């Protein structure tokens, strides 16, 4: 089931782009590429948490840690799980984004074409195409992986803090959409998390604006880390 989920997450953006592009008049490969971000922009945190934190949460609810704590160093084990919760979702989302780019700029309906701005609108990160199309793809791929790592770490921190998988599963998505709703209502659409994850959501946006929502989520991670450190005794009893 887990490998099936990984496969679905990897291929879904390309399939969405292909299906949406088939019924549209596309002006460039960049427009086709933009269609592949629809799923990430809608339920990205949900997908990322499902890739690792939800499966690993079983170890915190069935006494596995209690059974092994005398056989393994707890700190080393938690460090390994933290690294896995960072690397696995990041790798999967990077692979999904790269596959979408290969389809849009390689074997899709446009054939082989270097990434370039759409003829209708420019979007965040497309400024990089002036230097190199490959650089643009590399930055977008790594950017999606970075977002995936942050969402997963937030969920893993919540799991350690509360011991409840429902909280770890739901809170990142809830925070994500509250962020989008509040900042969007304030008339600052460029600074929503969805505008950073899907750089085509807002046109004519400087590259640096995409980093602002990321800093907000890094702040959440810092607060979670501080809480875990402050309540490490309580957290240990949950394990």
C-alpha positions as CSV (number, residue, x, y, z in Angstrom):
1,X,0.0,0.0,0.0
2,X,2.8,2.4,0.8
3,X,4.6,1.9,-2.4
4,X,1.3,2.3,-4.2
5,X,0.9,5.7,-2.5
6,X,4.4,6.7,-3.5
7,X,3.7,5.8,-7.1
8,X,0.4,7.7,-7.1
9,X,2.0,10.8,-5.6
10,X,4.9,10.7,-8.2
11,X,2.7,10.2,-11.3
12,X,-0.4,12.2,-10.2
13,X,0.9,15.7,-11.1
14,X,1.9,14.5,-14.6
15,X,-1.5,12.8,-15.1
16,X,-3.3,15.9,-14.0
17,X,-1.3,18.1,-16.3
18,X,-1.9,15.7,-19.2
19,X,-5.6,15.5,-18.6
20,X,-6.1,19.3,-18.1
21,X,-3.8,20.1,-21.0
22,X,-5.7,17.8,-23.4
23,X,-8.8,19.9,-23.0
24,X,-7.1,23.3,-23.2
25,X,-5.3,25.4,-25.8
26,X,-1.8,25.6,-24.5
27,X,0.6,28.3,-25.5
28,X,3.8,26.8,-24.2
29,X,5.4,23.9,-22.3
30,X,5.6,26.3,-19.3
31,X,1.8,26.5,-19.2
32,X,1.6,22.7,-19.3
33,X,4.1,22.5,-16.5
34,X,2.0,24.9,-14.4
35,X,-1.0,22.5,-14.5
36,X,1.0,19.8,-12.7
37,X,1.0,21.9,-9.4
38,X,-2.8,21.8,-8.9
39,X,-2.7,18.8,-6.5
40,X,0.2,20.1,-4.4
41,X,-1.5,23.5,-4.2
42,X,-4.7,21.9,-3.0
43,X,-3.7,19.1,-0.6
44,X,0.1,19.1,-0.6
45,X,0.4,18.8,3.2
46,X,-2.0,15.9,3.3
47,X,0.0,14.0,0.7
48,X,3.3,14.7,2.4
49,X,2.2,13.6,5.9
50,X,0.7,10.4,4.4
51,X,4.0,9.4,2.9
52,X,5.9,8.9,6.2
53,X,4.4,10.3,9.4
54,X,1.1,8.5,9.2
55,X,2.8,5.0,8.6
56,X,5.4,5.6,11.3
57,X,2.8,6.8,13.7
58,X,1.8,3.1,14.3
59,X,5.0,2.7,16.3
60,X,3.9,5.4,18.8
61,X,0.4,3.8,19.3
62,X,1.1,0.1,19.7
63,X,3.9,0.2,22.3
64,X,6.8,-0.5,19.9
65,X,9.0,2.2,21.4
66,X,8.2,1.0,24.9
67,X,9.3,-2.5,23.8
68,X,12.5,-1.5,22.2
69,X,13.7,1.4,24.4
70,X,15.9,-1.0,26.5
71,X,17.4,-2.5,23.3
72,X,18.1,0.7,21.3
73,X,19.3,4.2,22.1
74,X,16.1,6.3,22.1
75,X,17.8,9.5,21.0
76,X,19.5,7.8,18.0
77,X,16.3,6.1,17.0
78,X,14.3,9.4,17.1
79,X,17.1,11.1,15.1
80,X,16.9,8.4,12.4
81,X,13.1,8.8,12.3
82,X,13.4,12.6,12.0
83,X,15.9,12.2,9.1
84,X,13.6,9.8,7.4
85,X,10.6,12.0,7.9
86,X,12.6,14.8,6.1
87,X,14.2,12.8,3.3
88,X,11.5,10.5,2.2
89,X,8.7,13.0,1.5
90,X,11.2,15.4,0.0
91,X,12.5,12.8,-2.4
92,X,9.1,11.7,-3.5
93,X,7.9,15.2,-4.2
94,X,11.1,16.1,-6.0
95,X,10.6,13.0,-8.2
96,X,7.0,14.0,-8.9
97,X,8.1,17.5,-9.9
98,X,10.9,16.3,-12.0
99,X,8.6,13.8,-13.9
100,X,6.2,16.7,-14.5
101,X,9.0,18.8,-15.9
102,X,10.2,15.9,-18.2
103,X,6.7,15.6,-19.5
104,X,6.2,19.3,-20.1
105,X,9.6,20.0,-21.6
106,X,10.6,16.6,-23.0
107,X,8.1,13.9,-24.1
108,X,4.9,15.8,-23.9
109,X,2.9,17.3,-26.7
110,X,5.4,20.1,-27.3
111,X,8.4,17.7,-27.7
112,X,11.8,18.7,-26.5
113,X,11.8,22.4,-25.5
114,X,13.9,24.4,-23.0
115,X,11.8,25.9,-20.2
116,X,10.8,29.5,-20.9
117,X,8.1,31.9,-19.7
118,X,4.6,31.5,-20.9
119,X,3.7,33.9,-23.7
120,X,0.6,35.0,-21.6
121,X,2.0,35.6,-18.1
122,X,5.2,35.4,-16.1
123,X,5.2,33.7,-12.7
124,X,7.5,33.3,-9.7
125,X,10.8,31.6,-10.5
126,X,10.4,32.0,-14.3
127,X,13.0,34.8,-14.0
128,X,15.5,32.0,-13.8
129,X,14.8,30.9,-17.3
130,X,16.7,33.9,-18.5
131,X,19.9,32.3,-17.2
132,X,19.1,28.6,-17.8
133,X,16.1,26.5,-18.3
134,X,17.8,23.6,-16.5
135,X,18.5,25.9,-13.6
136,X,14.8,26.8,-13.4
137,X,13.8,23.1,-13.3
138,X,16.4,22.3,-10.7
139,X,15.3,25.1,-8.4
140,X,11.6,24.2,-8.7
141,X,12.3,20.6,-8.0
142,X,14.4,21.4,-4.9
143,X,11.8,23.9,-3.8
144,X,9.0,21.3,-3.8
145,X,11.3,18.9,-1.9
146,X,12.0,21.6,0.7
147,X,8.3,22.3,1.2
148,X,7.6,18.6,1.6
149,X,10.3,18.2,4.2
150,X,8.9,21.1,6.3
151,X,5.3,19.9,6.2
152,X,6.5,16.4,7.2
153,X,8.7,17.7,10.0
154,X,5.8,19.8,11.4
155,X,3.6,16.7,11.4
156,X,6.3,14.5,13.0
157,X,6.8,17.1,15.7
158,X,3.1,17.2,16.4
159,X,3.1,13.4,16.6
160,X,5.9,13.4,19.2
161,X,4.2,16.2,21.2
162,X,0.7,14.8,21.3
163,X,1.0,11.1,20.5
164,X,-2.1,11.4,18.3
165,X,-1.9,10.6,14.6
166,X,-5.1,12.4,13.8
167,X,-3.5,15.7,15.0
168,X,-0.4,15.1,13.0
169,X,-2.4,14.2,9.9
170,X,-4.8,17.1,10.0
171,X,-3.1,20.1,11.6
172,X,-0.6,20.9,8.8
173,X,-3.4,21.0,6.2
174,X,-5.6,23.1,8.5
175,X,-2.7,25.6,9.2
176,X,-2.0,25.6,5.4
177,X,-5.5,26.6,4.5
178,X,-6.0,29.1,7.4
179,X,-2.7,30.7,6.2
180,X,-4.1,31.0,2.6
181,X,-7.5,32.2,3.7
182,X,-6.3,34.9,6.2
183,X,-3.5,36.3,4.0
184,X,-5.6,36.1,0.9
185,X,-8.4,38.1,2.7
186,X,-5.8,40.6,3.7
187,X,-5.1,41.2,0.0
188,X,-1.6,39.8,0.1
189,X,-2.0,36.8,-2.2
190,X,1.7,36.7,-3.2
191,X,2.6,35.8,0.4
192,X,0.2,32.8,0.8
193,X,1.7,29.3,1.2
194,X,-0.1,28.1,-1.8
195,X,1.5,30.9,-3.9
196,X,4.9,29.6,-2.8
197,X,4.1,25.9,-3.4
198,X,2.5,26.7,-6.8
199,X,4.5,29.5,-8.2
200,X,2.0,29.9,-11.0
201,X,-0.7,31.0,-8.6
202,X,0.5,34.6,-8.7
203,X,2.0,36.3,-11.7
204,X,4.7,38.9,-11.9
205,X,5.9,38.1,-8.4
206,X,9.5,38.5,-7.4
207,X,11.5,35.4,-6.4
208,X,12.0,36.6,-2.8
209,X,8.2,36.6,-2.1
210,X,8.1,32.8,-2.3
211,X,10.5,32.6,0.7
212,X,8.2,34.6,3.0
213,X,5.6,31.8,3.6
214,X,8.5,29.3,4.0
215,X,9.9,31.4,6.9
216,X,6.5,31.3,8.6
217,X,6.5,27.5,8.5
218,X,10.1,27.4,9.7
219,X,8.9,29.5,12.6
220,X,6.3,26.9,13.4
221,X,9.1,24.2,13.3
222,X,11.2,26.3,15.7
223,X,8.3,26.6,18.2
224,X,7.6,22.9,18.0
225,X,11.3,22.1,18.6
226,X,11.2,24.5,21.7
227,X,8.1,22.8,23.0
228,X,9.6,19.3,22.5
229,X,12.7,20.4,24.4
230,X,10.8,22.0,27.2
231,X,8.5,19.0,27.6
232,X,11.0,16.2,26.8
233,X,10.0,14.4,30.0
234,X,6.4,14.2,29.0
235,X,7.3,13.3,25.4
236,X,9.4,10.4,26.6
237,X,6.5,9.0,28.5
238,X,4.4,9.1,25.3
239,X,7.0,7.0,23.5
